[in-house]
């Protein structure tokens, strides 16, 4: 995963921490926040994989359109 995505996952977890009350934040361990970070990273990775597949499929479709014989149009 890219550095940008790791940084984004860190920002998401930090933003989540900021919306929690002090009491709630204290009740969640660093290990649990780390697990949340890993979950966010995995979600980003899956999303990027899906986007890459869409781009690949689109490229294949475009390429198949260029493989047609030129009939002078």
PyMOL Python script that loads the backbone (N, CA, C, O; Angstrom):
from pymol import cmd

cmd.read_pdbstr("""\
ATOM      1  N   UNK A   1       0.855  -1.178   0.000  1.00  0.00           N
ATOM      2  CA  UNK A   1       0.000   0.000   0.000  1.00  0.00           C
ATOM      3  C   UNK A   1       0.892   1.229   0.000  1.00  0.00           C
ATOM      4  O   UNK A   1       2.001   1.213   0.535  1.00  0.00           O
ATOM      5  N   UNK A   2       0.397   2.276  -0.600  1.00  0.00           N
ATOM      6  CA  UNK A   2       1.189   3.485  -0.734  1.00  0.00           C
ATOM      7  C   UNK A   2       1.293   4.243   0.589  1.00  0.00           C
ATOM      8  O   UNK A   2       0.478   4.081   1.497  1.00  0.00           O
ATOM      9  N   UNK A   3       2.310   5.059   0.655  1.00  0.00           N
ATOM     10  CA  UNK A   3       2.495   5.912   1.826  1.00  0.00           C
ATOM     11  C   UNK A   3       1.300   6.825   2.028  1.00  0.00           C
ATOM     12  O   UNK A   3       0.879   7.078   3.157  1.00  0.00           O
ATOM     13  N   UNK A   4       0.751   7.321   0.908  1.00  0.00           N
ATOM     14  CA  UNK A   4      -0.409   8.215   1.002  1.00  0.00           C
ATOM     15  C   UNK A   4      -1.591   7.514   1.669  1.00  0.00           C
ATOM     16  O   UNK A   4      -2.300   8.109   2.482  1.00  0.00           O
ATOM     17  N   UNK A   5      -1.793   6.252   1.320  1.00  0.00           N
ATOM     18  CA  UNK A   5      -2.901   5.511   1.920  1.00  0.00           C
ATOM     19  C   UNK A   5      -2.648   5.220   3.394  1.00  0.00           C
ATOM     20  O   UNK A   5      -3.576   5.243   4.203  1.00  0.00           O
ATOM     21  N   UNK A   6      -1.413   4.949   3.739  1.00  0.00           N
ATOM     22  CA  UNK A   6      -1.082   4.747   5.160  1.00  0.00           C
ATOM     23  C   UNK A   6      -1.331   6.035   5.942  1.00  0.00           C
ATOM     24  O   UNK A   6      -1.855   6.011   7.056  1.00  0.00           O
ATOM     25  N   UNK A   7      -0.948   7.153   5.340  1.00  0.00           N
ATOM     26  CA  UNK A   7      -1.174   8.441   5.993  1.00  0.00           C
ATOM     27  C   UNK A   7      -2.666   8.737   6.116  1.00  0.00           C
ATOM     28  O   UNK A   7      -3.112   9.290   7.121  1.00  0.00           O
ATOM     29  N   UNK A   8      -3.432   8.368   5.099  1.00  0.00           N
ATOM     30  CA  UNK A   8      -4.875   8.572   5.150  1.00  0.00           C
ATOM     31  C   UNK A   8      -5.497   7.726   6.256  1.00  0.00           C
ATOM     32  O   UNK A   8      -6.368   8.202   6.984  1.00  0.00           O
ATOM     33  N   UNK A   9      -5.061   6.489   6.385  1.00  0.00           N
ATOM     34  CA  UNK A   9      -5.566   5.627   7.459  1.00  0.00           C
ATOM     35  C   UNK A   9      -5.231   6.226   8.820  1.00  0.00           C
ATOM     36  O   UNK A   9      -6.057   6.203   9.733  1.00  0.00           O
ATOM     37  N   UNK A  10      -4.031   6.755   8.955  1.00  0.00           N
ATOM     38  CA  UNK A  10      -3.643   7.404  10.212  1.00  0.00           C
ATOM     39  C   UNK A  10      -4.544   8.606  10.502  1.00  0.00           C
ATOM     40  O   UNK A  10      -4.953   8.824  11.643  1.00  0.00           O
ATOM     41  N   UNK A  11      -4.849   9.382   9.461  1.00  0.00           N
ATOM     42  CA  UNK A  11      -5.713  10.554   9.635  1.00  0.00           C
ATOM     43  C   UNK A  11      -7.126  10.145  10.040  1.00  0.00           C
ATOM     44  O   UNK A  11      -7.758  10.811  10.860  1.00  0.00           O
ATOM     45  N   UNK A  12      -7.616   9.053   9.468  1.00  0.00           N
ATOM     46  CA  UNK A  12      -8.957   8.571   9.807  1.00  0.00           C
ATOM     47  C   UNK A  12      -9.011   8.178  11.275  1.00  0.00           C
ATOM     48  O   UNK A  12      -9.949   8.544  11.983  1.00  0.00           O
ATOM     49  N   UNK A  13      -8.017   7.439  11.733  1.00  0.00           N
ATOM     50  CA  UNK A  13      -7.993   7.005  13.132  1.00  0.00           C
ATOM     51  C   UNK A  13      -7.849   8.217  14.056  1.00  0.00           C
ATOM     52  O   UNK A  13      -8.495   8.278  15.102  1.00  0.00           O
ATOM     53  N   UNK A  14      -7.024   9.161  13.683  1.00  0.00           N
ATOM     54  CA  UNK A  14      -6.866  10.375  14.485  1.00  0.00           C
ATOM     55  C   UNK A  14      -8.173  11.156  14.548  1.00  0.00           C
ATOM     56  O   UNK A  14      -8.560  11.641  15.611  1.00  0.00           O
ATOM     57  N   UNK A  15      -8.852  11.277  13.411  1.00  0.00           N
ATOM     58  CA  UNK A  15     -10.142  11.971  13.394  1.00  0.00           C
ATOM     59  C   UNK A  15     -11.150  11.255  14.279  1.00  0.00           C
ATOM     60  O   UNK A  15     -11.935  11.894  14.980  1.00  0.00           O
ATOM     61  N   UNK A  16     -11.128   9.928  14.246  1.00  0.00           N
ATOM     62  CA  UNK A  16     -12.026   9.150  15.095  1.00  0.00           C
ATOM     63  C   UNK A  16     -11.723   9.408  16.568  1.00  0.00           C
ATOM     64  O   UNK A  16     -12.632   9.603  17.375  1.00  0.00           O
ATOM     65  N   UNK A  17     -10.451   9.406  16.904  1.00  0.00           N
ATOM     66  CA  UNK A  17     -10.061   9.690  18.290  1.00  0.00           C
ATOM     67  C   UNK A  17     -10.562  11.062  18.728  1.00  0.00           C
ATOM     68  O   UNK A  17     -10.998  11.235  19.865  1.00  0.00           O
ATOM     69  N   UNK A  18     -10.497  12.029  17.827  1.00  0.00           N
ATOM     70  CA  UNK A  18     -10.887  13.402  18.158  1.00  0.00           C
ATOM     71  C   UNK A  18     -12.380  13.563  18.406  1.00  0.00           C
ATOM     72  O   UNK A  18     -12.789  14.487  19.108  1.00  0.00           O
ATOM     73  N   UNK A  19     -13.201  12.681  17.843  1.00  0.00           N
ATOM     74  CA  UNK A  19     -14.641  12.800  18.069  1.00  0.00           C
ATOM     75  C   UNK A  19     -15.095  12.039  19.316  1.00  0.00           C
ATOM     76  O   UNK A  19     -16.227  12.193  19.772  1.00  0.00           O
ATOM     77  N   UNK A  20     -14.197  11.219  19.856  1.00  0.00           N
ATOM     78  CA  UNK A  20     -14.536  10.479  21.065  1.00  0.00           C
ATOM     79  C   UNK A  20     -14.413  11.361  22.302  1.00  0.00           C
ATOM     80  O   UNK A  20     -13.597  12.281  22.353  1.00  0.00           O
ATOM     81  N   UNK A  21     -15.229  11.064  23.276  1.00  0.00           N
ATOM     82  CA  UNK A  21     -15.067  11.741  24.559  1.00  0.00           C
ATOM     83  C   UNK A  21     -13.773  11.235  25.200  1.00  0.00           C
ATOM     84  O   UNK A  21     -13.255  10.182  24.828  1.00  0.00           O
ATOM     85  N   UNK A  22     -13.263  11.991  26.160  1.00  0.00           N
ATOM     86  CA  UNK A  22     -12.049  11.561  26.858  1.00  0.00           C
ATOM     87  C   UNK A  22     -12.254  10.194  27.497  1.00  0.00           C
ATOM     88  O   UNK A  22     -11.361   9.347  27.482  1.00  0.00           O
ATOM     89  N   UNK A  23     -13.424   9.994  28.050  1.00  0.00           N
ATOM     90  CA  UNK A  23     -13.727   8.719  28.713  1.00  0.00           C
ATOM     91  C   UNK A  23     -13.713   7.568  27.707  1.00  0.00           C
ATOM     92  O   UNK A  23     -13.153   6.506  27.980  1.00  0.00           O
ATOM     93  N   UNK A  24     -14.325   7.781  26.555  1.00  0.00           N
ATOM     94  CA  UNK A  24     -14.361   6.731  25.531  1.00  0.00           C
ATOM     95  C   UNK A  24     -12.960   6.468  24.987  1.00  0.00           C
ATOM     96  O   UNK A  24     -12.571   5.315  24.798  1.00  0.00           O
ATOM     97  N   UNK A  25     -12.204   7.535  24.735  1.00  0.00           N
ATOM     98  CA  UNK A  25     -10.845   7.392  24.210  1.00  0.00           C
ATOM     99  C   UNK A  25      -9.967   6.620  25.192  1.00  0.00           C
ATOM    100  O   UNK A  25      -9.152   5.793  24.783  1.00  0.00           O
ATOM    101  N   UNK A  26     -10.131   6.886  26.473  1.00  0.00           N
ATOM    102  CA  UNK A  26      -9.340   6.188  27.488  1.00  0.00           C
ATOM    103  C   UNK A  26      -9.721   4.713  27.594  1.00  0.00           C
ATOM    104  O   UNK A  26      -8.914   3.888  28.024  1.00  0.00           O
ATOM    105  N   UNK A  27     -10.956   4.383  27.198  1.00  0.00           N
ATOM    106  CA  UNK A  27     -11.423   3.003  27.291  1.00  0.00           C
ATOM    107  C   UNK A  27     -10.916   2.134  26.137  1.00  0.00           C
ATOM    108  O   UNK A  27     -10.998   0.907  26.195  1.00  0.00           O
ATOM    109  N   UNK A  28     -10.391   2.779  25.089  1.00  0.00           N
ATOM    110  CA  UNK A  28      -9.897   2.051  23.920  1.00  0.00           C
ATOM    111  C   UNK A  28      -8.372   2.005  23.982  1.00  0.00           C
ATOM    112  O   UNK A  28      -7.712   3.035  24.121  1.00  0.00           O
ATOM    113  N   UNK A  29      -7.831   0.805  23.877  1.00  0.00           N
ATOM    114  CA  UNK A  29      -6.380   0.637  23.991  1.00  0.00           C
ATOM    115  C   UNK A  29      -5.666   1.028  22.695  1.00  0.00           C
ATOM    116  O   UNK A  29      -6.283   1.113  21.634  1.00  0.00           O
ATOM    117  N   UNK A  30      -4.372   1.259  22.802  1.00  0.00           N
ATOM    118  CA  UNK A  30      -3.562   1.555  21.618  1.00  0.00           C
ATOM    119  C   UNK A  30      -3.622   0.390  20.634  1.00  0.00           C
ATOM    120  O   UNK A  30      -3.628   0.596  19.421  1.00  0.00           O
ATOM    121  N   UNK A  31      -3.665  -0.823  21.157  1.00  0.00           N
ATOM    122  CA  UNK A  31      -3.769  -2.009  20.298  1.00  0.00           C
ATOM    123  C   UNK A  31      -5.071  -1.969  19.493  1.00  0.00           C
ATOM    124  O   UNK A  31      -5.079  -2.303  18.308  1.00  0.00           O
ATOM    125  N   UNK A  32      -6.153  -1.567  20.125  1.00  0.00           N
ATOM    126  CA  UNK A  32      -7.440  -1.486  19.424  1.00  0.00           C
ATOM    127  C   UNK A  32      -7.432  -0.372  18.373  1.00  0.00           C
ATOM    128  O   UNK A  32      -7.997  -0.537  17.292  1.00  0.00           O
ATOM    129  N   UNK A  33      -6.794   0.761  18.683  1.00  0.00           N
ATOM    130  CA  UNK A  33      -6.668   1.816  17.681  1.00  0.00           C
ATOM    131  C   UNK A  33      -5.799   1.342  16.514  1.00  0.00           C
ATOM    132  O   UNK A  33      -6.063   1.682  15.361  1.00  0.00           O
ATOM    133  N   UNK A  34      -4.774   0.565  16.814  1.00  0.00           N
ATOM    134  CA  UNK A  34      -3.924  -0.006  15.764  1.00  0.00           C
ATOM    135  C   UNK A  34      -4.745  -0.958  14.887  1.00  0.00           C
ATOM    136  O   UNK A  34      -4.603  -0.953  13.664  1.00  0.00           O
ATOM    137  N   UNK A  35      -5.585  -1.758  15.497  1.00  0.00           N
ATOM    138  CA  UNK A  35      -6.447  -2.680  14.740  1.00  0.00           C
ATOM    139  C   UNK A  35      -7.395  -1.889  13.837  1.00  0.00           C
ATOM    140  O   UNK A  35      -7.629  -2.277  12.693  1.00  0.00           O
ATOM    141  N   UNK A  36      -7.936  -0.791  14.343  1.00  0.00           N
ATOM    142  CA  UNK A  36      -8.791   0.068  13.529  1.00  0.00           C
ATOM    143  C   UNK A  36      -8.013   0.606  12.335  1.00  0.00           C
ATOM    144  O   UNK A  36      -8.530   0.651  11.218  1.00  0.00           O
ATOM    145  N   UNK A  37      -6.784   1.007  12.573  1.00  0.00           N
ATOM    146  CA  UNK A  37      -5.930   1.505  11.500  1.00  0.00           C
ATOM    147  C   UNK A  37      -5.749   0.425  10.427  1.00  0.00           C
ATOM    148  O   UNK A  37      -5.817   0.720   9.234  1.00  0.00           O
ATOM    149  N   UNK A  38      -5.523  -0.802  10.842  1.00  0.00           N
ATOM    150  CA  UNK A  38      -5.362  -1.906   9.890  1.00  0.00           C
ATOM    151  C   UNK A  38      -6.646  -2.153   9.099  1.00  0.00           C
ATOM    152  O   UNK A  38      -6.598  -2.443   7.904  1.00  0.00           O
ATOM    153  N   UNK A  39      -7.785  -2.039   9.765  1.00  0.00           N
ATOM    154  CA  UNK A  39      -9.077  -2.212   9.095  1.00  0.00           C
ATOM    155  C   UNK A  39      -9.263  -1.136   8.026  1.00  0.00           C
ATOM    156  O   UNK A  39      -9.700  -1.428   6.913  1.00  0.00           O
ATOM    157  N   UNK A  40      -8.931   0.099   8.368  1.00  0.00           N
ATOM    158  CA  UNK A  40      -9.057   1.201   7.410  1.00  0.00           C
ATOM    159  C   UNK A  40      -8.116   0.980   6.232  1.00  0.00           C
ATOM    160  O   UNK A  40      -8.501   1.195   5.083  1.00  0.00           O
ATOM    161  N   UNK A  41      -6.888   0.552   6.507  1.00  0.00           N
ATOM    162  CA  UNK A  41      -5.932   0.283   5.426  1.00  0.00           C
ATOM    163  C   UNK A  41      -6.451  -0.800   4.499  1.00  0.00           C
ATOM    164  O   UNK A  41      -6.337  -0.682   3.279  1.00  0.00           O
ATOM    165  N   UNK A  42      -7.022  -1.857   5.068  1.00  0.00           N
ATOM    166  CA  UNK A  42      -7.568  -2.945   4.260  1.00  0.00           C
ATOM    167  C   UNK A  42      -8.731  -2.443   3.402  1.00  0.00           C
ATOM    168  O   UNK A  42      -8.843  -2.812   2.232  1.00  0.00           O
ATOM    169  N   UNK A  43      -9.582  -1.616   3.972  1.00  0.00           N
ATOM    170  CA  UNK A  43     -10.705  -1.058   3.208  1.00  0.00           C
ATOM    171  C   UNK A  43     -10.193  -0.209   2.043  1.00  0.00           C
ATOM    172  O   UNK A  43     -10.711  -0.298   0.930  1.00  0.00           O
ATOM    173  N   UNK A  44      -9.185   0.607   2.301  1.00  0.00           N
ATOM    174  CA  UNK A  44      -8.598   1.413   1.230  1.00  0.00           C
ATOM    175  C   UNK A  44      -7.994   0.528   0.146  1.00  0.00           C
ATOM    176  O   UNK A  44      -8.149   0.798  -1.045  1.00  0.00           O
ATOM    177  N   UNK A  45      -7.314  -0.514   0.561  1.00  0.00           N
ATOM    178  CA  UNK A  45      -6.694  -1.432  -0.390  1.00  0.00           C
ATOM    179  C   UNK A  45      -7.746  -2.104  -1.267  1.00  0.00           C
ATOM    180  O   UNK A  45      -7.566  -2.212  -2.480  1.00  0.00           O
ATOM    181  N   UNK A  46      -8.832  -2.551  -0.664  1.00  0.00           N
ATOM    182  CA  UNK A  46      -9.903  -3.177  -1.432  1.00  0.00           C
ATOM    183  C   UNK A  46     -10.534  -2.190  -2.401  1.00  0.00           C
ATOM    184  O   UNK A  46     -10.822  -2.529  -3.549  1.00  0.00           O
ATOM    185  N   UNK A  47     -10.746  -0.975  -1.931  1.00  0.00           N
ATOM    186  CA  UNK A  47     -11.340   0.052  -2.788  1.00  0.00           C
ATOM    187  C   UNK A  47     -10.435   0.351  -3.981  1.00  0.00           C
ATOM    188  O   UNK A  47     -10.917   0.479  -5.107  1.00  0.00           O
ATOM    189  N   UNK A  48      -9.148   0.461  -3.746  1.00  0.00           N
ATOM    190  CA  UNK A  48      -8.206   0.727  -4.833  1.00  0.00           C
ATOM    191  C   UNK A  48      -8.146  -0.442  -5.807  1.00  0.00           C
ATOM    192  O   UNK A  48      -8.015  -0.239  -7.014  1.00  0.00           O
ATOM    193  N   UNK A  49      -8.239  -1.654  -5.295  1.00  0.00           N
ATOM    194  CA  UNK A  49      -8.240  -2.829  -6.171  1.00  0.00           C
ATOM    195  C   UNK A  49      -9.461  -2.822  -7.079  1.00  0.00           C
ATOM    196  O   UNK A  49      -9.362  -3.130  -8.267  1.00  0.00           O
ATOM    197  N   UNK A  50     -10.615  -2.470  -6.515  1.00  0.00           N
ATOM    198  CA  UNK A  50     -11.834  -2.387  -7.306  1.00  0.00           C
ATOM    199  C   UNK A  50     -11.706  -1.303  -8.376  1.00  0.00           C
ATOM    200  O   UNK A  50     -12.108  -1.508  -9.521  1.00  0.00           O
ATOM    201  N   UNK A  51     -11.156  -0.169  -8.011  1.00  0.00           N
ATOM    202  CA  UNK A  51     -10.970   0.924  -8.964  1.00  0.00           C
ATOM    203  C   UNK A  51     -10.003   0.506 -10.074  1.00  0.00           C
ATOM    204  O   UNK A  51     -10.227   0.818 -11.243  1.00  0.00           O
ATOM    205  N   UNK A  52      -8.949  -0.186  -9.716  1.00  0.00           N
ATOM    206  CA  UNK A  52      -7.979  -0.650 -10.710  1.00  0.00           C
ATOM    207  C   UNK A  52      -8.628  -1.633 -11.679  1.00  0.00           C
ATOM    208  O   UNK A  52      -8.350  -1.592 -12.877  1.00  0.00           O
ATOM    209  N   UNK A  53      -9.482  -2.510 -11.178  1.00  0.00           N
ATOM    210  CA  UNK A  53     -10.185  -3.453 -12.042  1.00  0.00           C
ATOM    211  C   UNK A  53     -11.113  -2.714 -13.008  1.00  0.00           C
ATOM    212  O   UNK A  53     -11.205  -3.075 -14.181  1.00  0.00           O
ATOM    213  N   UNK A  54     -11.800  -1.681 -12.515  1.00  0.00           N
ATOM    214  CA  UNK A  54     -12.673  -0.898 -13.389  1.00  0.00           C
ATOM    215  C   UNK A  54     -11.878  -0.214 -14.491  1.00  0.00           C
ATOM    216  O   UNK A  54     -12.306  -0.192 -15.645  1.00  0.00           O
ATOM    217  N   UNK A  55     -10.741   0.334 -14.148  1.00  0.00           N
ATOM    218  CA  UNK A  55      -9.895   1.001 -15.134  1.00  0.00           C
ATOM    219  C   UNK A  55      -9.387  -0.033 -16.143  1.00  0.00           C
ATOM    220  O   UNK A  55      -9.373   0.227 -17.346  1.00  0.00           O
ATOM    221  N   UNK A  56      -8.979  -1.183 -15.660  1.00  0.00           N
ATOM    222  CA  UNK A  56      -8.482  -2.239 -16.545  1.00  0.00           C
ATOM    223  C   UNK A  56      -9.583  -2.703 -17.501  1.00  0.00           C
ATOM    224  O   UNK A  56      -9.338  -2.865 -18.696  1.00  0.00           O
ATOM    225  N   UNK A  57     -10.786  -2.915 -16.982  1.00  0.00           N
ATOM    226  CA  UNK A  57     -11.906  -3.330 -17.829  1.00  0.00           C
ATOM    227  C   UNK A  57     -12.219  -2.270 -18.884  1.00  0.00           C
ATOM    228  O   UNK A  57     -12.474  -2.591 -20.044  1.00  0.00           O
ATOM    229  N   UNK A  58     -12.196  -1.013 -18.470  1.00  0.00           N
ATOM    230  CA  UNK A  58     -12.458   0.075 -19.407  1.00  0.00           C
ATOM    231  C   UNK A  58     -11.391   0.127 -20.487  1.00  0.00           C
ATOM    232  O   UNK A  58     -11.708   0.329 -21.659  1.00  0.00           O
ATOM    233  N   UNK A  59     -10.143  -0.051 -20.114  1.00  0.00           N
ATOM    234  CA  UNK A  59      -9.053  -0.045 -21.086  1.00  0.00           C
ATOM    235  C   UNK A  59      -9.222  -1.195 -22.078  1.00  0.00           C
ATOM    236  O   UNK A  59      -8.991  -1.020 -23.274  1.00  0.00           O
ATOM    237  N   UNK A  60      -9.623  -2.365 -21.591  1.00  0.00           N
ATOM    238  CA  UNK A  60      -9.837  -3.506 -22.482  1.00  0.00           C
ATOM    239  C   UNK A  60     -10.968  -3.226 -23.459  1.00  0.00           C
ATOM    240  O   UNK A  60     -10.871  -3.560 -24.639  1.00  0.00           O
ATOM    241  N   UNK A  61     -12.041  -2.612 -22.968  1.00  0.00           N
ATOM    242  CA  UNK A  61     -13.167  -2.287 -23.851  1.00  0.00           C
ATOM    243  C   UNK A  61     -12.745  -1.284 -24.924  1.00  0.00           C
ATOM    244  O   UNK A  61     -13.082  -1.432 -26.099  1.00  0.00           O
ATOM    245  N   UNK A  62     -12.005  -0.266 -24.499  1.00  0.00           N
ATOM    246  CA  UNK A  62     -11.540   0.727 -25.463  1.00  0.00           C
ATOM    247  C   UNK A  62     -10.618   0.098 -26.504  1.00  0.00           C
ATOM    248  O   UNK A  62     -10.704   0.404 -27.693  1.00  0.00           O
ATOM    249  N   UNK A  63      -9.747  -0.775 -26.045  1.00  0.00           N
ATOM    250  CA  UNK A  63      -8.825  -1.441 -26.959  1.00  0.00           C
ATOM    251  C   UNK A  63      -9.596  -2.312 -27.937  1.00  0.00           C
ATOM    252  O   UNK A  63      -9.269  -2.348 -29.124  1.00  0.00           O
ATOM    253  N   UNK A  64     -10.614  -3.013 -27.456  1.00  0.00           N
ATOM    254  CA  UNK A  64     -11.386  -3.878 -28.354  1.00  0.00           C
ATOM    255  C   UNK A  64     -12.118  -3.051 -29.409  1.00  0.00           C
ATOM    256  O   UNK A  64     -12.378  -3.545 -30.507  1.00  0.00           O
ATOM    257  N   UNK A  65     -12.445  -1.822 -29.097  1.00  0.00           N
ATOM    258  CA  UNK A  65     -13.095  -0.949 -30.061  1.00  0.00           C
ATOM    259  C   UNK A  65     -12.137  -0.543 -31.176  1.00  0.00           C
ATOM    260  O   UNK A  65     -12.566  -0.267 -32.297  1.00  0.00           O
ATOM    261  N   UNK A  66     -10.853  -0.506 -30.873  1.00  0.00           N
ATOM    262  CA  UNK A  66      -9.865  -0.105 -31.883  1.00  0.00           C
ATOM    263  C   UNK A  66      -9.428  -1.275 -32.743  1.00  0.00           C
ATOM    264  O   UNK A  66      -8.773  -1.070 -33.765  1.00  0.00           O
ATOM    265  N   UNK A  67      -9.772  -2.496 -32.358  1.00  0.00           N
ATOM    266  CA  UNK A  67      -9.375  -3.675 -33.119  1.00  0.00           C
ATOM    267  C   UNK A  67     -10.274  -3.942 -34.318  1.00  0.00           C
ATOM    268  O   UNK A  67      -9.996  -4.851 -35.101  1.00  0.00           O
ATOM    269  N   UNK A  68     -11.341  -3.173 -34.479  1.00  0.00           N
ATOM    270  CA  UNK A  68     -12.265  -3.363 -35.588  1.00  0.00           C
ATOM    271  C   UNK A  68     -11.608  -2.883 -36.891  1.00  0.00           C
ATOM    272  O   UNK A  68     -10.809  -1.946 -36.907  1.00  0.00           O
ATOM    273  N   UNK A  69     -11.971  -3.547 -37.948  1.00  0.00           N
ATOM    274  CA  UNK A  69     -11.420  -3.170 -39.245  1.00  0.00           C
ATOM    275  C   UNK A  69     -11.921  -1.787 -39.657  1.00  0.00           C
ATOM    276  O   UNK A  69     -13.071  -1.423 -39.413  1.00  0.00           O
ATOM    277  N   UNK A  70     -11.044  -1.047 -40.273  1.00  0.00           N
ATOM    278  CA  UNK A  70     -11.395   0.277 -40.780  1.00  0.00           C
ATOM    279  C   UNK A  70     -12.203   0.116 -42.061  1.00  0.00           C
ATOM    280  O   UNK A  70     -11.714  -0.429 -43.050  1.00  0.00           O
ATOM    281  N   UNK A  71     -13.433   0.591 -42.033  1.00  0.00           N
ATOM    282  CA  UNK A  71     -14.284   0.488 -43.218  1.00  0.00           C
ATOM    283  C   UNK A  71     -14.495   1.853 -43.871  1.00  0.00           C
ATOM    284  O   UNK A  71     -15.415   2.042 -44.666  1.00  0.00           O
ATOM    285  N   UNK A  72     -13.654   2.765 -43.531  1.00  0.00           N
ATOM    286  CA  UNK A  72     -13.671   4.067 -44.169  1.00  0.00           C
ATOM    287  C   UNK A  72     -14.633   5.074 -43.561  1.00  0.00           C
ATOM    288  O   UNK A  72     -15.012   6.040 -44.223  1.00  0.00           O
ATOM    289  N   UNK A  73     -15.022   4.872 -42.347  1.00  0.00           N
ATOM    290  CA  UNK A  73     -15.930   5.828 -41.731  1.00  0.00           C
ATOM    291  C   UNK A  73     -15.190   6.964 -41.147  1.00  0.00           C
ATOM    292  O   UNK A  73     -15.799   7.873 -40.582  1.00  0.00           O
TER     293      UNK A  73
END
""", "prot")
cmd.dss("prot")
cmd.show_as("cartoon", "prot")
cmd.util.cbc("prot")
cmd.orient("prot")
